[in-house]
Amino acid sequence: MADLSLWPVGNCQVSALVDGAAGFVWGCAPQVDGDPLFCALLSPKGEAELPRGEWRLSLENQVSAETRYLRNTPILATRLTDADGGVAEIFDFCPRFERSGRMYRPVAFARIVRPLAGAPRLRVALNPSTGWGAADAERTSGTNHVRYLLKPQPLRLTTDAPVGRILDGRAFRLERALHFFLGPDEPFAGNVAQTLATMLHETSDEWRRWVRGLAIPLEWQHVVIRAAIALKLCQHEETGAIVAALTTSIPEAPNSGRNWDYRYCWIRDAYYTVQALNRLGALDVLEAYLGYLRNIVDEARGGQIQPLYAVSGEAWLEETEAEALAGFRSMGPVRIGNAAYHQVQHDAYGQIVLSNIQAFIDERLLRKADNADFAALEKVGERAWAMHDQPDAGLWEYRTRSAVHTYSSVMCWAACDRLANAAEMLGLDDRAALWRERAAAIRAHIEEAAWYAPEKRFAATFGGGDLDASLLQLVDMRFLSPDDPRFLATFEAVEKGLRRGDHMLRYAAEDDFGLPETAFNFCTFWLIEALHLAGRRDEARALYETMLKRLTPAGLLSEDSDFATGELWGNYPQTYSLVGLINCAVLLSRPWSAIR
């Protein structure tokens, strides 16, 4: 039965999820929101000579597989053992390194197989799919290559392995190292063995240099590094977009129908991602994302900002279903696109401004923001000011109802407040006064309309008494201080209403699909932060350690957890959850000075 014990490999252009036995079971081309050439994770329907949408390397009579990442990289090493003691080791990676003054990150997947002991017999089963799992990709072959006629662009496998054995999937004796490069449909220049060995070395060096530049906390270093690498893999570096997850349609709960396509850039999710990576000093992710945001703002021309966009910046993300895929554990539907793109979610204005503010301050940036950037950002602020008290779908993206959500309104307040800060930095006193005045007006409105007097706390919506976990973000957004009695009362109510043992729900009320059946991992990390800020530090550390026990073998998390069993559900790896791992480690860790 399929599970989420999956290991991402990638190069910030393409990515794949590899199971614990050297099978590529998910991966899209030519980018993360493209057609999956590997779709076995979502159970292709119909017959095929080889498993459809999969690339598996296995040994005849295989009895075990052990998988690990090379230190501080997303390069995967899997050791396979057969019943007779034969052993082979596989290195899986997507090339990524500087070449000719540019980052070389092709649409390509590389695999190196080396015999280590005995006489292992290797089977190569490569059968990419096309049309969202509808058919095997057509193929042609030559002496040392196989062409797969994928759309929008074909891919070519270049190899020094027997091509005939790749085409028929029969096992053969592995007597020397073999090399596989599934990449652009063009002749492979040079010796494939030597070139892939060099690519492996240079890709490893590139990732280790990137990790070396991170300012990590003293405690939980391995956890933070692995989460940071996975967040980096979620950025489409060509445009700067950051996707919410690498997958689509992993259900939030069994047979729930809560199956969504997360392979797009949510303004909200990306804000939290760059916020977490900024705490580690990963400015390259911020700089690339700001370029993406500037294009989004330019194209909006002062109008509504969508909650999400394609990695290309495309706004149209019509939601359809892939009929040829049965779904994760055959729990369909499999959705392509996301109808949330045409929802109204006013918190996006705050997240755009908050993401940009560092660009006015940080002297390390290659491109600091200037007056022209401020003028463009003011258009976003104008929308925040206009929409702060208007109904929206909220951050949980309700599909059939709307309200004035406190979180959205506070984000609009943050947009105005931070614009005032930026104006002061630029010496624009009149603009600073204007935005400060607007921020004060929004604050006053929130403090009145979102206040739930019977319990002396804030509510999740204006004029209501409902709760959701986003109220815990009032401190992070600097709307309230952690010792404010109003926050402490709100926290007490949220914990009482939404905590389920070691888990935190987004909300407990029935939504478009019924009552929630799983907890949202990011909200549990919000709970940990709130516990720490409220002085309950031992509880916060204990709960964080509990969350670490739920990590997959790859050291990652999906979106949701069953609050009875702890089993992971939802799209994977989920940026929100990885952000929580990083933020809480930074908050809870002892300082480096503790060991000096």
Secondary structure as UniProt FT lines:
FT   STRAND          7..10
FT   STRAND          15..18
FT   TURN            20..21
FT   STRAND          23..29
FT   TURN            32..33
FT   STRAND          35..38
FT   HELIX           40..42
FT   TURN            52..53
FT   STRAND          54..59
FT   TURN            60..61
FT   STRAND          62..69
FT   TURN            71..72
FT   STRAND          76..82
FT   TURN            83..84
FT   STRAND          87..93
FT   STRAND          97..99
FT   TURN            100..101
FT   STRAND          102..104
FT   STRAND          109..117
FT   STRAND          121..127
FT   STRAND          129..130
FT   TURN            131..134
FT   STRAND          135..136
FT   STRAND          139..141
FT   STRAND          145..148
FT   STRAND          155..159
FT   HELIX           163..168
FT   STRAND          172..173
FT   STRAND          178..184
FT   HELIX           192..212
FT   HELIX           221..233
FT   STRAND          235..236
FT   TURN            237..240
FT   STRAND          241..242
FT   TURN            254..255
FT   STRAND          265..266
FT   HELIX           267..279
FT   TURN            280..281
FT   HELIX           283..300
FT   TURN            301..302
FT   STRAND          308..309
FT   TURN            311..312
FT   STRAND          320..321
FT   TURN            323..324
FT   HELIX           328..330
FT   STRAND          335..336
FT   HELIX           339..342
FT   HELIX           347..357
FT   HELIX           358..360
FT   TURN            363..364
FT   HELIX           371..387
FT   TURN            388..389
FT   TURN            394..397
FT   HELIX           406..426
FT   HELIX           429..449
FT   STRAND          451..452
FT   HELIX           453..455
FT   STRAND          457..458
FT   TURN            462..463
FT   HELIX           469..474
FT   TURN            475..478
FT   TURN            482..483
FT   HELIX           485..498
FT   STRAND          499..500
FT   TURN            501..502
FT   STRAND          503..504
FT   TURN            512..513
FT   STRAND          518..520
FT   HELIX           521..533
FT   TURN            534..535
FT   HELIX           537..548
FT   TURN            549..550
FT   TURN            553..554
FT   STRAND          560..562
FT   TURN            563..565
FT   STRAND          568..569
FT   HELIX           575..588
FT   HELIX           592..595
//
